[in-house]
Amino acid sequence: MLSPAHQPTFAIEARGLDKTYRAQGRGSPTHALKAVDLTIPRGSFFGLLGPNGAGKSTFINILGGLVKKSGGSAAIWGHDIDADPMNARGAIGIVPQELNMDPFFSPAEALEIQAGYYGVPKGQRRTEEILKAVGLWDKRAAYARTLSGGMKRRLLVAKAMVHAPPVLVLDEPTAGVDVDLRRQLWDYVRSLHAQGVTIVLTTHYLEEAQELCDTIAIINHGRVIACEPTPRLISRLDQKTLVVTPQEPLAAAMTDIAGVSFGMRKSGAFTLTYKTSEHKVEELLDLVRTAGVAIKDLSIEEPDLEDVFVELTTT
């Protein structure tokens, strides 16, 4: 693993990172990244979220040396990607969205070749260990083209880990992976994180990001619009929903009051969504009782990451 003698504060550090793609045909130039400042702490499990076309892949491809930045700076594990590109790329493993692999190499051969690219001596290669960890040891001699989609995605994770990088970027790693294989993949990634590997995750499965990531950044239209610890980010939404199941079906909708919206569910329950800074649960229960509703059951629903994501990226 290539790293400076000291442990850096940040696994990834971007300052004013900018990228403009030249115009294609008669189109206009695309400003994919707009002076992005982003620091990812060493040892974190970091989520990088955003809509399609927000700039996530451009950011990752700049780090991986696949796209040339237009301005700003970036460093991986303390190595500037321009001044020290060899050590910068040696400090990161990237699992791409695309299933790009040679269909005629076996998983074992693919890992050996990848390790050779990074100059890992044969005596230090961990092909068996890594393939067992991702559940592919029994397929070690099979052609890659015969593997299922989920197995191919796990093979990409294995290839990214052959040089034991301190930073692992997972770009939509569970797309097309069934539930059991997804669980196995996350168990492995969690074990890597427990060993000190910094994990950077992009995913459209927001529930995964909420469960796994300690910090989340949201990027939209090439700009970082939020970057906070996950609990604090979710707490941005000043609302909760009181779900009430009545003893008898409601004959009519309840009248909305300022800052509270009424909704019905197919189950027969109704909802009162309110701003926590303006209303208390006791106030809403008084409203329900005043309307003559006998309560069978009730619960409170907290906002989740999806609610925050929609709020931030559609305004």
Rosetta blueprint (number, residue, H / E / L):
1 M L
2 L L
3 S L
4 P L
5 A L
6 H L
7 Q L
8 P L
9 T L
10 F E
11 A E
12 I E
13 E E
14 A E
15 R E
16 G E
17 L E
18 D E
19 K E
20 T E
21 Y E
22 R L
23 A L
24 Q L
25 G L
26 R L
27 G L
28 S L
29 P L
30 T E
31 H E
32 A E
33 L E
34 K E
35 A E
36 V E
37 D E
38 L E
39 T E
40 I E
41 P E
42 R L
43 G L
44 S L
45 F E
46 F E
47 G E
48 L E
49 L E
50 G L
51 P L
52 N L
53 G L
54 A L
55 G L
56 K H
57 S H
58 T H
59 F H
60 I H
61 N H
62 I H
63 L H
64 G L
65 G L
66 L L
67 V L
68 K L
69 K L
70 S L
71 G E
72 G E
73 S E
74 A E
75 A E
76 I E
77 W L
78 G L
79 H E
80 D E
81 I L
82 D L
83 A L
84 D L
85 P H
86 M H
87 N H
88 A H
89 R H
90 G H
91 A L
92 I E
93 G E
94 I E
95 V E
96 P L
97 Q L
98 E L
99 L L
100 N L
101 M L
102 D L
103 P L
104 F L
105 F L
106 S L
107 P H
108 A H
109 E H
110 A H
111 L H
112 E H
113 I H
114 Q H
115 A H
116 G H
117 Y H
118 Y L
119 G L
120 V L
121 P L
122 K H
123 G H
124 Q H
125 R L
126 R L
127 T H
128 E H
129 E H
130 I H
131 L H
132 K H
133 A H
134 V L
135 G L
136 L L
137 W H
138 D H
139 K H
140 R L
141 A L
142 A L
143 Y L
144 A H
145 R H
146 T H
147 L L
148 S L
149 G H
150 G H
151 M H
152 K H
153 R H
154 R H
155 L H
156 L H
157 V H
158 A H
159 K H
160 A H
161 M L
162 V L
163 H L
164 A L
165 P L
166 P L
167 V E
168 L E
169 V E
170 L E
171 D E
172 E L
173 P L
174 T L
175 A L
176 G L
177 V L
178 D L
179 V H
180 D H
181 L H
182 R H
183 R H
184 Q H
185 L H
186 W H
187 D H
188 Y H
189 V H
190 R H
191 S H
192 L H
193 H H
194 A H
195 Q L
196 G L
197 V L
198 T E
199 I E
200 V E
201 L E
202 T E
203 T L
204 H L
205 Y L
206 L H
207 E H
208 E H
209 A H
210 Q H
211 E H
212 L H
213 C L
214 D L
215 T E
216 I E
217 A E
218 I E
219 I E
220 N E
221 H L
222 G L
223 R E
224 V E
225 I E
226 A E
227 C E
228 E E
229 P E
230 T H
231 P H
232 R H
233 L H
234 I H
235 S L
236 R L
237 L L
238 D L
239 Q L
240 K E
241 T E
242 L E
243 V E
244 V E
245 T E
246 P E
247 Q L
248 E L
249 P L
250 L L
251 A L
252 A L
253 A L
254 M L
255 T L
256 D L
257 I E
258 A L
259 G L
260 V E
261 S E
262 F E
263 G E
264 M E
265 R L
266 K L
267 S L
268 G L
269 A L
270 F E
271 T E
272 L E
273 T E
274 Y E
275 K L
276 T L
277 S L
278 E L
279 H L
280 K L
281 V H
282 E H
283 E H
284 L H
285 L H
286 D H
287 L H
288 V H
289 R H
290 T H
291 A L
292 G L
293 V L
294 A L
295 I E
296 K E
297 D E
298 L E
299 S E
300 I E
301 E E
302 E L
303 P L
304 D L
305 L H
306 E H
307 D H
308 V H
309 F H
310 V H
311 E H
312 L H
313 T H
314 T L
315 T L
